[in-house]
């Protein structure tokens, strides 16, 4: 079990009582009402809400490794209200009111994660301290202010501007010009949450079959090397691992996000830094970064920058990249110089799922019994909870406010074949860092790379 503990800081700091021992594999051919492929957040939230709504329904969850092995156990621990697609994108396709309703449902879902984990007795270190986005050069300021104005234009006035003094009172980041703050984010310990969910659904007579690799998903069937599961509904909840399924090589692509964690910092250092409410944080750069103050007093900090691998390859060695991890360390020290001498105790990473149009979706085809959810682009902690509740309503054929949300039924178009996919993704992944370097040197917004990136991602 030592290897599983080494997957991430989060796995390493699970309670000693969680040995990470795998549950039994699928014993052979079985029949269920609902088969769920993937024991991460999406699959487990779906199983939980189905069981709560109908205690008689037969549910089988199939997992290639152990529950929480993938992104659900390794992410940055942001239960945020962030969607991968913009309000403008939703509004253009479904109307302004639908976009507002979708965003407000995400706000409520942040609270639902806290409510549900409390009710289930899962200690996932949930702390709703909000999110702060630092502005640390002149180029970042107009983008962040524009984001606040766009939200306000939809009547979503929860995002507020903090001047330099107000921002510093929350977090003593370097070169602060100001910040955007939203209350709709909670810091969590993701492995504690996903492992707690697995234990909760298992205790409710939901069968979780681990070390069971799924080869293909078909109408009313899941085929594995251990046997076939026949079910009325089959849920695909595989996110970054989706390309491993037959016929889904181009449904999503796996993009790697990497993280580091410091040793626990002394109280005197935290007194200087702040983040007293455990606010999650990032800044206004193009390249995505994300961080939190953990419950045990560390920084957990991550970001993009790792390469896409040809043919959507996923391998354990891709979880660690010395160059990217060192860049993350330097970035953290640049934002918070107070940690320049802190030891980095953990380095890890994992794959997230990227759809071609950067839009997440959830749905169920009644004719085939095939259901799906995903495409979160790294913002899945909260979105997966909403997906689980929505899938439960769809499977039980209930018409609710959730089943009429604009993301229901959305299917992203397939990615291009290789080598076009590799060339376009590799190019798009390099653009943000280049734009950030320009803006740091020139203290003004970079236009060309930003425009090209938008065209490549349709986002």
C-alpha positions in Angstrom: 0.0 0.0 0.0 3.0 2.3 0.2 2.8 3.0 -3.5 -0.8 4.2 -3.2 0.1 6.5 -0.4 2.8 8.1 -2.6 0.2 9.1 -5.2 -0.2 12.5 -3.7 0.0 14.6 -0.5 -3.7 13.8 -0.1 -3.3 10.0 -0.2 -0.3 10.3 2.1 -2.3 12.2 4.7 -5.4 10.0 4.8 -6.3 8.7 8.2 -4.2 5.6 9.2 -7.4 3.6 9.4 -7.8 3.9 5.6 -5.3 1.3 4.4 -6.2 1.9 0.7 -6.7 -1.9 0.5 -8.7 -2.6 -2.7 -12.2 -4.1 -2.5 -12.9 -7.4 -4.3 -12.9 -7.4 -8.1 -15.9 -8.2 -10.2 -16.5 -11.9 -9.7 -18.0 -12.6 -13.1 -21.1 -11.8 -15.1 -23.7 -9.9 -13.0 -26.9 -7.9 -13.6 -27.7 -4.5 -12.1 -30.2 -1.7 -12.5 -27.4 0.8 -12.9 -23.7 0.2 -13.7 -21.3 3.1 -13.0 -17.9 3.1 -14.6 -15.4 5.0 -12.4 -15.2 5.4 -8.6 -14.3 9.0 -8.5 -16.4 12.0 -7.5 -18.9 11.7 -10.4 -19.5 8.0 -10.0 -19.7 8.0 -6.3 -22.0 11.1 -6.0 -24.3 9.5 -8.6 -24.4 6.2 -6.6 -25.1 8.1 -3.3 -28.0 10.2 -4.6 -29.5 7.2 -6.4 -29.4 5.1 -3.3 -30.8 8.0 -1.2 -33.7 8.4 -3.7 -34.4 4.6 -4.1 -33.0 2.2 -1.5 -34.0 -0.8 -3.7 -32.1 0.1 -6.8 -29.2 -2.3 -7.6 -26.0 -0.3 -8.3 -22.6 -1.7 -9.4 -19.6 0.7 -9.5 -16.6 -0.5 -11.5 -13.1 0.9 -10.9 -9.8 0.1 -12.7 -7.7 0.8 -9.5 -9.2 1.9 -6.2 -11.8 4.5 -5.4 -10.1 7.9 -5.6 -7.1 6.8 -7.6 -7.5 9.4 -10.3 -8.1 13.1 -10.3 -10.7 13.0 -7.6 -8.0 12.0 -5.1 -5.2 14.2 -6.5 -6.6 17.6 -7.3 -6.1 21.0 -5.8 -8.9 20.7 -3.3 -11.0 23.6 -4.6 -14.8 23.0 -4.3 -15.5 26.1 -6.5 -18.3 27.4 -8.6 -16.1 27.6 -11.6 -17.4 26.2 -14.9 -15.0 25.4 -17.8 -17.4 27.3 -20.3 -18.2 31.0 -19.9 -21.5 32.5 -19.2 -21.4 34.0 -22.7 -21.1 30.6 -24.2 -24.0 29.2 -22.3 -26.1 32.3 -23.0 -25.4 32.2 -26.7 -26.7 28.6 -26.9 -29.5 28.6 -24.3 -30.3 32.2 -23.4 -29.3 34.6 -20.6 -31.7 33.1 -18.0 -30.3 29.6 -18.5 -26.7 30.9 -18.0 -27.7 32.6 -14.8 -29.5 29.6 -13.5 -26.6 27.3 -14.3 -24.2 29.6 -12.4 -26.5 30.0 -9.4 -26.8 26.2 -9.3 -23.1 25.9 -9.0 -23.1 28.4 -6.2 -25.6 26.2 -4.4 -23.6 23.1 -5.1 -20.6 24.4 -3.2 -22.8 24.5 -0.2 -24.3 21.1 -1.0 -20.8 19.5 -0.9 -20.4 20.9 2.7 -23.9 19.9 3.7 -23.6 16.4 2.3 -20.2 15.7 3.8 -21.4 16.9 7.2 -24.5 14.7 7.0 -22.3 11.7 6.0 -19.8 12.3 8.7 -16.9 12.8 6.2 -14.2 14.9 7.6 -12.7 16.3 4.4 -11.5 19.6 6.0 -14.2 21.6 4.3 -13.6 25.3 4.8 -15.6 27.8 2.8 -13.2 30.7 2.9 -13.8 31.8 -0.7 -11.4 32.4 -3.6 -9.0 35.3 -4.0 -7.5 36.0 -7.5 -4.5 38.3 -7.0 -3.6 41.0 -9.5 0.2 41.3 -9.5 1.0 43.3 -12.6 -0.7 46.0 -14.8 -1.6 43.5 -17.5 -3.7 41.3 -15.2 -5.8 44.1 -13.8 -8.0 44.9 -16.8 -8.8 41.1 -17.3 -9.8 40.7 -13.6 -11.9 43.9 -13.6 -13.6 42.8 -16.8 -14.5 39.4 -15.2 -16.1 41.3 -12.3 -18.1 43.5 -14.8 -19.2 40.5 -16.8 -20.5 38.7 -13.8 -22.3 41.8 -12.6 -23.8 42.1 -16.1 -25.6 38.8 -15.4 -26.8 40.0 -12.0 -24.1 37.9 -10.3 -22.6 40.5 -8.0 -20.8 38.1 -5.6 -17.4 38.8 -7.2 -15.9 42.0 -5.6 -12.8 44.0 -6.2 -10.3 44.4 -3.3 -7.8 47.2 -3.4 -4.2 46.5 -2.6 -4.7 47.1 1.2 -7.8 45.0 1.3 -6.2 42.2 -0.6 -3.1 42.3 1.6 -5.2 42.0 4.7 -6.4 38.6 3.4 -3.1 37.4 2.0 0.4 39.0 2.0 1.2 38.1 -1.6 4.0 39.9 -3.3 3.5 42.9 -5.7 -0.2 43.1 -4.9 -2.1 45.7 -6.9 -5.5 44.3 -5.9 -7.6 41.2 -6.2 -11.0 39.7 -7.0 -12.8 37.9 -4.2 -15.7 35.5 -4.4 -17.2 33.6 -1.4 -18.2 30.7 -3.6 -15.3 28.3 -3.0 -14.3 25.9 -0.2 -10.9 24.3 0.4 -11.1 20.6 1.0 -8.9 17.5 1.3 -10.0 15.7 -1.8 -8.8 12.2 -1.0 -10.6 12.3 2.3 -13.8 13.3 0.5 -13.6 10.7 -2.3 -12.6 7.9 0.1 -15.3 8.9 2.5 -17.9 8.8 -0.3 -16.7 5.3 -1.3 -17.1 4.1 2.3 -20.5 5.8 2.6 -22.0 4.2 -0.5 -20.5 0.8 0.2 -22.1 0.9 3.7 -25.4 1.5 1.9 -25.1 -1.8 0.0 -23.7 -0.3 -3.2 -21.3 -2.8 -4.8 -17.9 -1.3 -5.6 -15.7 -3.6 -7.6 -12.1 -2.4 -7.6 -9.1 -3.6 -9.7 -11.6 -4.2 -12.5 -10.6 -2.7 -15.8 -13.4 -1.8 -18.1 -12.7 -2.5 -21.8 -15.8 -1.1 -23.4 -19.2 0.4 -22.7 -22.1 -0.6 -24.8 -25.9 -0.2 -24.7 -26.9 -1.9 -21.4 -23.5 -3.6 -21.0 -20.1 -3.0 -19.5 -17.4 -5.5 -20.7 -14.4 -6.2 -18.5 -11.8 -8.9 -18.3 -13.5 -10.3 -15.2 -17.0 -10.5 -16.8 -19.9 -8.5 -18.2 -22.3 -6.3 -16.3 -25.7 -6.1 -17.8 -27.7 -3.1 -16.7 -30.7 -0.9 -17.6 -28.4 2.2 -17.4 -24.6 2.4 -17.8 -23.0 5.6 -16.6 -19.6 6.7 -18.0 -17.8 8.6 -15.2 -14.2 8.2 -16.3 -13.1 11.8 -17.1 -9.3 11.9 -17.9 -9.2 8.1 -18.3 -12.0 8.1 -20.9 -9.6 7.5 -23.9 -8.8 4.0 -22.5 -12.3 2.9 -23.4 -13.0 1.3 -26.8 -14.5 3.9 -29.1 -13.7 6.9 -26.9 -10.1 7.7 -27.9 -11.2 11.1 -29.1 -14.1 11.9 -26.7 -11.8 13.6 -24.2 -8.1 14.1 -24.0 -6.0 13.8 -20.8 -4.2 16.9 -19.8 -1.8 16.7 -16.9 -1.9 19.1 -14.0 0.9 18.9 -11.5 1.2 19.9 -7.8 3.6 20.4 -4.9 3.2 20.7 -1.2 5.4 22.3 1.4 6.1 21.0 4.9 3.8 22.3 7.6 4.7 26.0 8.1 5.2 27.6 11.6 2.3 29.7 13.0 4.6 32.8 12.8 4.8 32.3 9.0 1.1 31.9 8.6 0.6 35.0 10.8 2.6 36.9 8.2 1.0 35.3 5.1 -2.6 35.3 6.2 -5.2 33.1 4.4 -6.8 32.8 7.8 -10.1 31.6 6.4 -8.2 29.1 4.2 -9.1 31.1 1.1 -8.1 29.3 -2.1 -5.9 31.5 -4.4 -4.6 32.1 -7.9 -3.6 35.2 -9.8 -4.6 36.8 -13.1 -2.0 35.2 -15.3 -3.0 33.2 -18.4 -1.4 29.9 -17.2 -3.7 28.3 -14.7 -2.3 28.0 -11.2 -4.2 27.2 -7.9 -3.3 26.9 -4.3 -4.7 26.5 -0.8 -3.6 26.5 2.8 -4.2 23.0 4.1 -5.8 22.1 7.4 -2.4 20.9 8.6 -0.7 24.2 7.7 1.0 23.5 4.4 0.8 25.1 1.0 -0.7 22.8 -1.6 0.0 24.5 -5.0 -0.4 23.4 -8.5 -0.8 24.4 -12.1 -0.6 23.5 -15.8 2.5 23.4 -17.9 3.0 19.7 -18.3 2.9 18.4 -21.9 0.2 16.6 -23.7 1.3 13.1 -24.7 0.8 11.7 -28.2 -2.3 9.6 -28.8 -3.7 10.6 -25.4 -1.3 8.4 -23.5 -1.6 8.1 -19.8 1.4 6.6 -17.8 2.4 6.8 -14.2 5.7 8.5 -15.1 3.7 11.4 -16.5 2.6 12.3 -13.0 5.9 13.8 -12.1 7.9 16.2 -14.2 11.0 17.8 -12.6 10.9 20.9 -14.8 7.2 21.6 -14.1 7.5 20.9 -10.4 10.5 23.2 -10.1 8.6 25.9 -12.0 5.7 25.5 -9.5 8.1 25.9 -6.6 9.6 29.1 -8.0 6.1 30.4 -8.8 4.9 29.8 -5.2 8.0 31.5 -3.8 7.5 34.4 -6.1 3.9 34.9 -4.9 4.8 34.2 -1.2 8.5 34.9 -0.6 8.0 33.9 3.0 8.3 30.2 2.0 11.6 30.4 0.1 13.3 28.1 2.6 10.3 25.7 3.1 10.9 22.1 2.2 8.9 20.6 -0.6 7.6 17.3 0.8 5.4 16.1 -2.0 5.4 16.3 -5.8 2.6 14.6 -7.8 0.2 15.1 -10.7 -2.6 13.5 -12.7 -4.7 13.7 -15.8 -7.9 15.7 -16.2 -10.4 15.5 -19.0 -10.5 18.1 -21.7 -13.4 18.2 -24.2 -12.9 19.7 -27.7 -15.3 22.7 -27.0 -14.3 23.2 -23.3 -17.9 22.5 -22.2 -18.8 20.0 -19.6 -22.0 18.0 -20.0 -24.3 15.4 -18.4 -27.0 13.3 -20.0 -28.8 10.0 -20.5 -29.9 8.4 -23.8 -33.1 6.5 -22.9 -32.9 4.4 -26.1 -29.4 2.9 -25.3 -29.4 3.4 -21.5 -26.0 5.1 -21.9 -25.4 8.0 -19.5 -22.4 10.3 -19.1 -21.0 13.2 -17.2 -17.7 15.0 -17.4 -15.4 17.3 -19.3 -14.8 19.4 -16.3 -11.3 20.7 -17.4 -10.0 20.4 -13.8 -13.0 22.1 -12.2 -14.8 18.9 -11.2 -15.0 18.9 -7.4 -18.3 20.8 -7.2 -19.5 20.1 -10.8 -19.3 16.4 -10.2 -21.7 16.8 -7.2 -24.2 18.6 -9.4 -23.6 15.9 -12.1 -24.4 13.2 -9.6 -27.6 14.7 -8.5 -28.6 15.4 -12.1 -27.8 11.9 -13.2 -29.9 10.5 -10.4 -32.9 12.5 -11.5 -32.4 11.5 -15.1 -32.0 7.8 -14.3 -35.1 7.8 -12.1 -37.0 9.7 -14.9 -37.8 12.7 -12.7 -38.3 16.1 -14.3 -36.7 18.6 -11.9 -35.0 21.9 -12.0 -31.7 20.1 -12.4 -32.8 18.1 -15.5 -33.6 21.3 -17.3 -30.2 22.9 -16.8 -28.5 24.0 -20.0 -25.6 21.4 -19.8 -28.0 18.5 -19.8 -27.7 16.6 -23.0 -24.6 18.4 -24.1 -22.2 16.3 -26.2 -18.9 17.8 -27.3 -17.6 17.1 -30.7 -14.8 14.6 -31.0 -11.2 15.7 -31.0 -9.2 15.6 -34.3 -7.1 12.4 -35.1 -3.4 12.3 -34.5 -1.1 14.0 -35.3 -3.4 17.0 -35.7 -4.5 16.6 -32.1 -1.0 16.5 -30.7 0.2 19.5 -32.7 -2.8 21.7 -31.7 -2.8 20.8 -28.1 1.0 21.1 -27.7 0.8 24.6 -29.3 -2.1 25.7 -27.1 -0.4 24.6 -23.9 2.7 26.7 -24.7 0.8 29.9 -25.4 -0.3 30.9 -21.9 3.3 30.8 -20.4 4.6 32.8 -23.4 1.9 35.4 -22.9 2.7 35.6 -19.2 6.4 36.1 -19.8 5.6 39.0 -22.2 3.3 40.6 -19.7 5.8 40.3 -16.9 8.5 42.0 -19.0 6.3 44.7 -20.6 3.6 45.3 -17.9 0.9 45.4 -20.5 -1.6 42.8 -21.9 -0.4 40.4 -24.6 -2.9 40.3 -27.4 -1.8 37.9 -30.2 -1.2 34.7 -28.1 -4.5 35.3 -26.2 -6.4 35.6 -29.5 -4.8 32.5 -31.0 -5.4 30.5 -27.8 -9.1 31.4 -27.9 -9.3 30.2 -31.5 -7.6 26.9 -30.7 -9.8 26.1 -27.8 -13.0 27.7 -29.0 -13.2 29.2 -25.5 
